[in-house]
Amino acid sequence: MREMTNIALIGFGAVGKSLAETIRDKHDWLKERYGLDAKLVAISGRSKGSIYDSEGLDLEELLEVFNETGNLESYPKGIKGLSSMEIITETNAQIIAEATITNIKTGEPTLSYVKAALSKGKHVVTSNKGPAALAYNELQKLALENGVQFRIESTVLSGTPAINFSTESLAGHKITSVKGIINGTTNYILAEMEQGRPYEDALVEAQRLGYAEADPTADVDGWDAVAKIMILGNVVLGGDLRSSDVERTGITGITMEDVEAAKAEEKRIKLIAEAYMEDGVVKAKVAPTWLPLSDPLANVNGTLNAITVMTDGLEEVTVIGGGAGGLGTAHGLLSDIIAIHRH
Amino acid sequence: MREMTNIALIGFGAVGKSLAETIRDKHDWLKERYGLDAKLVAISGRSKGSIYDSEGLDLEELLEVFNETGNLESYPKGIKGLSSMEIITETNAQIIAEATITNIKTGEPTLSYVKAALSKGKHVVTSNKGPAALAYNELQKLALENGVQFRIESTVLSGTPAINFSTESLAGHKITSVKGIINGTTNYILAEMEQGRPYEDALVEAQRLGYAEADPTADVDGWDAVAKIMILGNVVLGGDLRSSDVERTGITGITMEDVEAAKAEEKRIKLIAEAYMEDGVVKAKVAPTWLPLSDPLANVNGTLNAITVMTDGLEEVTVIGGGAGGLGTAHGLLSDIIAIHRH
């Protein structure tokens, strides 16, 4: 495994750029530590052009030039103007690192990118929730048929190990449920409400801090949590969930009276997403839940995320970590690249 | 990877027996899920005899007979009377699963068993803290030279993923420190003190419940935590710690006044073990520490254990899980066996 590993990066927002910077900064260490000689050969960004050099891009130079001009095509060498699909199918990349923005309704255009890459015998690592939530089983089958891997660690908990933790660190355990706090925005709002700030004020503050979008529906109505719990249910429990299968209640109905009533019982309201087995079928739900303070999930505050995995060998195991940010998500992609290199 | 995997089990206490039961119960599922056809070919217990069948033991029958007689040699087939060392060196086992009692002073006899196994080209998985704490780097080198693996997931946190979590799930992160609550007995005593029960009473209760030994020194003076933080420091941070390098303060000096004073500051006293880098060298300490309630470790109560890993990619990541019990520890051994099978 001493040969080069050629990577193409699709998407050059916060996550994609952070991955390029990480490969620039850690290249020598990755080679020494894991024998991984990671070469970024191509990058495309939706509004930032694209660049390809089969010998590998000079990331030092590329990032410097990009920081000046905002366009990948200012890089003085290489081939410019290839589309994302051309980069996926026509270059010498062995691994496609996909970090575009999630479209949770259709998964496109990423879903087509992933299918094309796997069909061409290229490994895919992605932080995009769309393909993972909408078509995980189909894509996993396609990967298997083509002798490659489709890995999605960074689609939930933004790089905090959740999927590889459940499937690899917990190998040998039969997992019966996964539940957690997997949306940082709602967790922040609920914690603010507990400090005495009404819902509307807490939402405005979350928007001001950049945690919530101008249209907060995806977070506060639970849609983001639905996408993530579908992924966890399908990957970790082997389910076949569609979004219409997931019972969903958001946090917009939570009042200060609810929060105070929970507090009086030494409980805390959290938006809990859960996937579980019922009569041999994987089911899932997202709902505000009153947790006793002794529950590890009750103490996950701020924008932290967490999952608790129930297993037959260890009862409950909980992982708590950051739930947002380009650097963490990029490291989730990197951990998947290393896993591909190792196997 | 469809051939059989022959395993010999050394040590038949709670952990060893639990591993045998787990392989009996999960054999078909492990084969279907991981392609692992696990065959236990030999078992030896210090006072329970030994049994070897190169074709594999019938675990259903063996465990039934053992539960009746308390002796492995009541099994009607196979070769009896081999020593543990003979089982390690003279049988067709490919993996030695080692689950004997820890001797933290010399590591023996386990240290000799592990060396013999690795030198013979056999993989070793162990729950015994002795060899891992005293000679990890030497044994890892020996394993590498012989093209086999030496895996020790279950030596800390009793099977809750800590080592594989740090080295594999967090691959690509540079880890700068690992700290945690890695001794359940002292955590139980401190939690009881917080409920108003003085140290001496809490210790007696811990002994009554079987959490503390008649001689509680190894727990309350911090020696058990020292052994485990040496393992984490050496494996996760790549250190070369000796026990004399570890600063150690136990919990015997903690008074009810300390506990109350911490509470008044919205803090909680926990016995924290930490390994960290200082001037390029790995150091470690074990000491009672006042944690703010917002720290995930502050909320780890009962006999739960937890570690917090500091990384350059994700800041803090915390794993919380059971810290005792044969079944969890056996699953730690099993996860290592599956990892060997996968690579």
Interface residues (C-beta under 8 A of the other chain):
Chain A: T22 K26 W29 L30 Y34 G159 T160 P161 N164 F165 E168 S169 L170 A171 G172 H173 K174 L293 S294 P296 A298 N299 V300 N301 T311 G313 L314 E315 E316 V317 T318 V319 I320 G321 G322 L327 G328 A330 H331 L334 S335 I337 I338 A339 R342 H343
Chain B: T22 K26 W29 L30 Y34 G159 T160 P161 N164 F165 E168 S169 L170 A171 G172 H173 K174 L293 S294 P296 A298 N299 V300 N301 T311 G313 L314 E315 E316 V317 T318 V319 I320 G321 G322 L327 G328 A330 H331 L334 S335 I337 I338 A339 R342 H343
